[in-house]
Amino acid sequence: MRKLLYGLGGVVALGGLLALAVLFGIPLPFGPLIRPFASSCKHNEEIVGDERASLDAAALRFVKTLTSTDPAAAVPTMSAEAQRTVSPEQLTTIGRQIAQSVGSFHDLRVVDTYLVNVLGPATPVICGNLGRPEDRVVVASAPTSKQGHVIIRAAGRNNDWVFVLWLTSEGDWRVHYFHFTTMSIVGKSAQDFWALARAEQSVGHRFNAALLYMTAAQLAYRGPNLQLGILPEIQKETAALERPQLLQGQVPFTWQLGGESFRILGLGPIGVGGKIYLIITQELSPWPQGSGADLKNRQLISEVKRAIPEYAAVFAGLVIAAQEKDGNRGFRTVDDAFVHQPN
C-alpha cells in the first residue's frame, strides 16, 4: 500500500524551518544522473505553444483552492493516484494547517515551470545549465511520456513561501505531489544566507556561520522531487564546518552558561518587522503566573550576550521563546539591544 507522507516542522533552523510536505504516491530519490534512457527538459520560455500556460494555470488553481476556505475542493484537480491516496478530509486538514501556521498570502505567482519528457523508466532529469549550479535543477520523473514541475511563490508578512508541484498529464494537467516550505526570510534567499555564512566564516564567527549555512541549506530545499543545483554545494561547505561547542550534536542542546544549565530545543533566524533576529527556544519547568518565564528568558539573553557576542554582527536582536515542560504554555521575550541589520 502506498503511504501519505506528511509533516509539519518547527519554526527555527536547528529545529527545522516551517515546512509542509504532502506526497501523492511515492517520492523518487535522486540517484545516479546518467541513465541509458532518453529524456528532455524545457524551462519557461523554452516551452512553446500553450503548454506552459496550461501547466501554470493548473498549478495555480490547485494552490488557490488548497489555501481557500474549502481546501477539499482541490481534490478533482489531483491525479488519479493522488485521489486514491489522499482523502478530502486529509486535504482539508493540510490546507487549514498551512493557513494557521503561515497566515494570509498575497502575490501568488509562478516563478519557474519545467516540462519533462521521459522515454523509459523513471529517472532523475537535469534541467538547465550543467556548468552553473544556480541555473540548474534536477527533477524526478515517472515512467510516463510527459509531466511538469511548477514552482509558485507566495508572499507573506515577513517570509516568502514556495509551493513546488509535480503534475502529470491525464488528458489535462493534474497535481500528483506538492511540497510547501519557506523560500526567504525578510527578503533574503538561500543564496543570500550562503554568502553571509561565507563572510562570517571568513572572520572566524563559527557560531554565526553554522546557523547561516544550515539556514541556507533549508531555504534551498525544494522537497524530495526537485533539487536546486546550489543545494549540494551548500551542503558540502556545511559538512566541512567545524561547529562551535554550543552547536555540536543534535537538538535539544544543554548549554552550561554562567553556572546555569539551559535546555535548548531549537534556534535559528526569524523575521520580525523586516529584520532578522536570532530566536532561541528553551524548555522551562512550569512557571508561576506573572513574570516567571520572562525572568528566565532575560537570564538566557544576558548569558548569550556574554558567551556569544558575535551574534550581534548578523542579528538585529534576540527572541527567547520559553516552552513549558510537559505543558502547552509558551512565553516570548524580545531584546533589541543591538539594532543591526545585515547587509
C-alpha positions as CSV (number, residue, x, y, z in Angstrom):
1,M,0.0,0.0,0.0
2,R,1.3,3.5,-0.8
3,K,1.6,5.9,2.1
4,L,0.9,9.5,2.5
5,L,3.9,11.3,3.8
6,Y,3.1,14.5,5.6
7,G,5.0,16.5,8.2
8,L,4.9,19.9,9.8
9,G,8.2,21.1,11.3
10,G,9.1,23.8,13.8
11,V,9.9,27.4,13.0
12,V,13.7,27.7,13.5
13,A,16.7,26.5,11.7
14,L,18.1,23.8,14.0
15,G,14.6,22.7,14.9
16,G,13.5,22.6,11.2
17,L,12.2,25.6,9.3
18,L,8.4,25.6,8.9
19,A,7.9,23.1,6.1
20,L,4.9,21.2,4.9
21,A,5.3,18.2,2.5
22,V,2.5,16.2,1.1
23,L,3.2,13.2,-1.1
24,F,0.8,11.9,-3.6
25,G,2.3,8.5,-4.3
26,I,6.0,7.7,-3.5
27,P,8.9,10.1,-4.0
28,L,11.6,9.0,-6.3
29,P,15.0,9.5,-4.7
30,F,17.8,11.3,-6.6
31,G,20.1,8.6,-7.7
32,P,22.8,8.5,-10.4
33,L,22.0,11.1,-13.0
34,I,23.4,9.3,-16.0
35,R,20.8,6.7,-17.2
36,P,20.7,5.0,-20.6
37,F,17.2,6.4,-21.4
38,A,16.2,9.5,-23.4
39,S,14.8,12.4,-21.5
40,S,14.4,16.1,-22.1
41,C,13.5,19.2,-20.0
42,K,12.3,22.6,-21.2
43,H,12.3,25.6,-18.9
44,N,10.0,28.6,-19.0
45,E,10.3,30.3,-22.4
46,E,11.6,27.1,-24.0
47,I,8.1,25.7,-23.6
48,V,6.3,26.6,-26.8
49,G,2.6,26.9,-27.5
50,D,0.1,27.0,-24.8
51,E,1.5,24.1,-22.8
52,R,3.3,26.4,-20.3
53,A,0.1,28.4,-19.8
54,S,-2.0,25.3,-19.1
55,L,0.6,23.9,-16.7
56,D,0.8,27.2,-14.8
57,A,-2.9,27.5,-14.7
58,A,-3.4,24.0,-13.3
59,A,-0.8,24.6,-10.6
60,L,-2.2,27.9,-9.6
61,R,-5.7,26.6,-9.5
62,F,-4.7,23.8,-7.1
63,V,-2.8,26.2,-4.7
64,K,-5.5,28.8,-4.7
65,T,-8.1,26.2,-3.9
66,L,-6.0,24.5,-1.2
67,T,-5.5,27.8,0.6
68,S,-9.1,28.8,0.3
69,T,-11.9,28.2,2.8
70,D,-12.7,24.9,1.1
71,P,-9.4,23.0,0.6
72,A,-11.2,19.7,-0.3
73,A,-12.5,21.4,-3.5
74,A,-9.0,20.8,-4.8
75,V,-9.5,17.0,-5.0
76,P,-10.7,17.0,-8.6
77,T,-7.5,18.7,-9.7
78,M,-5.3,15.9,-8.3
79,S,-4.1,12.9,-10.2
80,A,-6.0,9.6,-10.1
81,E,-3.3,8.1,-7.8
82,A,-3.4,11.2,-5.6
83,Q,-7.1,10.9,-5.2
84,R,-6.7,7.3,-4.1
85,T,-4.1,8.3,-1.6
86,V,-5.4,11.5,-0.1
87,S,-9.0,11.9,1.2
88,P,-10.9,15.2,1.1
89,E,-10.7,15.3,4.9
90,Q,-6.9,15.0,4.8
91,L,-6.6,17.7,2.2
92,T,-8.8,20.0,4.4
93,T,-6.5,19.4,7.4
94,I,-3.5,20.2,5.3
95,G,-5.0,23.4,3.9
96,R,-6.0,24.6,7.4
97,Q,-2.6,23.8,8.9
98,I,-1.0,25.9,6.2
99,A,-3.4,28.8,7.0
100,Q,-2.9,28.5,10.7
101,S,0.9,28.3,10.5
102,V,1.5,31.0,7.9
103,G,-1.5,33.3,7.9
104,S,-2.5,35.0,4.7
105,F,-0.7,35.1,1.4
106,H,-0.5,37.7,-1.3
107,D,1.1,37.8,-4.8
108,L,0.7,34.1,-5.6
109,R,2.7,33.7,-8.9
110,V,4.6,31.1,-10.9
111,V,8.4,31.7,-10.9
112,D,9.6,28.6,-12.8
113,T,8.0,25.9,-15.0
114,Y,9.7,22.7,-16.2
115,L,8.2,20.4,-18.9
116,V,9.8,17.0,-18.9
117,N,9.5,14.1,-21.4
118,V,10.9,10.7,-20.5
119,L,11.2,7.6,-22.6
120,G,11.7,4.6,-20.4
121,P,11.6,4.0,-16.6
122,A,11.5,6.8,-14.1
123,T,14.8,8.7,-13.9
124,P,16.1,12.0,-12.5
125,V,16.3,14.6,-15.2
126,I,18.7,17.6,-15.3
127,C,17.2,20.9,-16.3
128,G,19.3,24.0,-17.1
129,N,23.0,24.8,-17.3
130,L,25.3,22.0,-16.2
131,G,28.1,24.4,-15.6
132,R,26.2,26.8,-13.3
133,P,24.6,25.4,-10.1
134,E,22.5,28.5,-9.7
135,D,20.9,27.8,-13.1
136,R,20.4,24.1,-12.7
137,V,17.8,21.9,-11.1
138,V,17.3,18.1,-11.0
139,V,13.7,16.8,-11.1
140,A,12.2,13.4,-10.5
141,S,10.0,11.8,-13.2
142,A,7.5,9.0,-13.5
143,P,7.6,6.4,-16.3
144,T,5.2,8.4,-18.5
145,S,5.9,10.5,-21.6
146,K,5.0,13.9,-20.2
147,Q,5.0,15.7,-16.9
148,G,5.7,19.1,-15.4
149,H,7.2,20.7,-12.3
150,V,5.9,24.2,-11.3
151,I,7.3,26.5,-8.6
152,I,4.9,29.0,-7.1
153,R,6.0,31.9,-4.8
154,A,3.6,33.1,-2.1
155,A,4.5,36.4,-0.3
156,G,3.8,36.6,3.4
157,R,4.3,39.3,6.1
158,N,7.9,38.5,6.9
159,N,8.7,35.5,4.8
160,D,8.1,34.3,1.3
161,W,6.9,30.8,0.8
162,V,7.1,28.3,-2.1
163,F,4.8,25.6,-3.4
164,V,6.7,23.0,-5.5
165,L,4.2,20.9,-7.6
166,W,4.7,17.9,-9.7
167,L,2.0,17.5,-12.3
168,T,1.1,14.6,-14.6
169,S,-0.8,14.6,-17.9
170,E,-4.1,12.8,-17.7
171,G,-5.9,14.4,-20.5
172,D,-5.4,17.6,-18.7
173,W,-2.8,18.5,-16.1
174,R,-3.3,17.1,-12.6
175,V,-1.3,17.6,-9.4
176,H,0.5,14.4,-8.3
177,Y,2.6,15.9,-5.5
178,F,3.4,19.1,-3.7
179,H,5.9,20.4,-1.2
180,F,5.4,23.6,0.8
181,T,8.2,25.4,2.6
182,T,10.0,28.7,3.4
183,M,11.6,30.4,0.4
184,S,13.1,33.5,2.0
185,I,13.3,35.3,5.3
186,V,12.6,39.1,5.1
187,G,13.6,39.0,1.5
188,K,16.8,37.1,2.0
189,S,17.1,33.9,0.0
190,A,19.2,30.8,0.3
191,Q,21.9,32.4,-1.8
192,D,21.9,35.5,0.5
193,F,22.3,33.4,3.6
194,W,25.0,31.3,1.9
195,A,27.0,34.5,1.1
196,L,26.5,35.8,4.6
197,A,27.6,32.4,6.0
198,R,30.9,32.5,4.0
199,A,31.5,36.0,5.2
200,E,31.0,35.1,8.8
201,Q,33.2,32.0,8.4
202,S,36.0,34.2,6.9
203,V,36.2,36.3,10.1
204,G,36.1,33.4,12.5
205,H,32.5,33.7,13.6
206,R,31.8,29.9,13.7
207,F,28.5,30.2,15.7
208,N,27.0,32.6,13.2
209,A,28.4,30.7,10.2
210,A,27.0,27.4,11.3
211,L,23.5,28.8,11.8
212,L,23.6,30.7,8.5
213,Y,24.9,27.7,6.5
214,M,22.1,25.5,7.9
215,T,19.5,28.1,7.1
216,A,20.8,28.5,3.6
217,A,20.5,24.7,3.1
218,Q,17.0,24.6,4.4
219,L,15.9,27.6,2.3
220,A,17.4,25.8,-0.8
221,Y,15.5,22.6,-0.1
222,R,12.5,22.1,-2.5
223,G,11.4,18.7,-1.4
224,P,12.3,15.2,-2.5
225,N,11.4,15.6,-6.2
226,L,13.1,18.8,-7.2
227,Q,16.6,19.7,-6.2
228,L,18.2,23.2,-6.8
229,G,21.7,23.0,-8.1
230,I,23.1,25.1,-5.3
231,L,21.9,22.7,-2.6
232,P,24.7,20.1,-2.9
233,E,27.3,23.0,-2.9
234,I,25.9,24.5,0.3
235,Q,25.7,21.0,1.9
236,K,29.3,20.3,1.0
237,E,30.5,23.5,2.7
238,T,28.3,22.9,5.7
239,A,29.7,19.5,6.2
240,A,33.2,20.9,6.2
241,L,32.4,23.3,9.0
242,E,34.0,23.0,12.5
243,R,31.0,23.6,14.7
244,P,31.4,25.5,17.9
245,Q,30.8,23.6,21.1
246,L,27.4,25.0,21.7
247,L,26.1,23.6,18.4
248,Q,27.7,20.2,18.5
249,G,25.5,17.2,18.4
250,Q,21.8,17.3,17.8
251,V,18.9,19.3,19.4
252,P,18.0,19.5,22.2
253,F,21.3,21.0,23.4
254,T,22.3,21.5,27.0
255,W,24.1,24.8,27.4
256,Q,26.2,25.5,30.5
257,L,26.4,29.2,30.8
258,G,27.2,31.4,33.8
259,G,26.9,28.5,36.2
260,E,23.4,27.7,34.9
261,S,22.1,25.0,32.7
262,F,19.7,25.8,29.8
263,R,17.9,23.1,27.7
264,I,17.8,24.5,24.2
265,L,15.1,23.0,21.9
266,G,16.0,24.9,18.8
267,L,17.5,28.1,17.4
268,G,17.9,30.0,14.2
269,P,16.9,33.1,12.2
270,I,13.4,34.5,12.3
271,G,11.9,37.5,10.5
272,V,10.5,40.2,12.8
273,G,9.3,43.6,11.4
274,G,11.5,43.3,8.4
275,K,14.7,42.4,10.3
276,I,16.4,39.1,11.1
277,Y,16.5,38.2,14.8
278,L,18.0,35.1,16.4
279,I,15.3,33.0,18.1
280,I,16.3,30.6,20.8
281,T,13.7,28.2,22.3
282,Q,14.4,27.0,25.8
283,E,12.5,24.4,27.9
284,L,11.4,25.5,31.3
285,S,9.7,23.8,34.2
286,P,6.2,25.1,34.8
287,W,6.4,28.7,36.0
288,P,4.0,30.7,38.1
289,Q,1.7,33.3,36.6
290,G,3.3,36.7,36.0
291,S,6.9,37.3,35.2
292,G,8.5,33.9,35.9
293,A,9.1,32.9,32.3
294,D,10.2,36.4,31.3
295,L,12.8,36.4,34.1
296,K,14.2,33.1,32.9
297,N,14.3,34.3,29.3
298,R,16.1,37.5,30.3
299,Q,18.7,35.4,32.1
300,L,19.4,33.5,29.0
301,I,19.6,36.8,27.0
302,S,22.3,38.0,29.3
303,E,24.3,34.8,29.1
304,V,24.1,34.7,25.3
305,K,25.3,38.3,25.1
306,R,28.2,37.3,27.3
307,A,29.1,34.0,25.7
308,I,28.3,34.6,22.0
309,P,28.8,38.4,21.4
310,E,29.4,37.7,17.7
311,Y,25.6,37.1,17.1
312,A,25.2,40.9,17.0
313,A,27.2,41.1,13.8
314,V,24.4,39.4,12.0
315,F,21.2,39.6,14.0
316,A,19.1,42.6,14.9
317,G,18.4,41.2,18.4
318,L,17.3,38.1,20.3
319,V,14.0,36.4,20.7
320,I,13.9,33.9,23.6
321,A,10.9,31.6,23.5
322,A,10.1,29.6,26.7
323,Q,8.3,26.3,26.2
324,E,6.7,24.8,29.3
325,K,8.0,21.2,30.0
326,D,5.1,18.7,29.9
327,G,2.7,21.6,29.2
328,N,1.4,23.8,26.4
329,R,2.3,27.3,27.6
330,G,4.8,29.5,25.9
331,F,6.3,32.9,26.5
332,R,8.4,35.1,24.3
333,T,10.9,37.8,25.3
334,V,12.4,40.2,22.7
335,D,15.6,42.0,23.2
336,D,16.6,44.8,20.8
337,A,19.9,45.8,22.3
338,F,21.7,45.5,19.0
339,V,19.8,47.3,16.3
340,H,21.8,46.0,13.4
341,Q,20.5,44.7,10.0
342,P,22.9,42.5,8.0
343,N,23.9,43.8,4.6
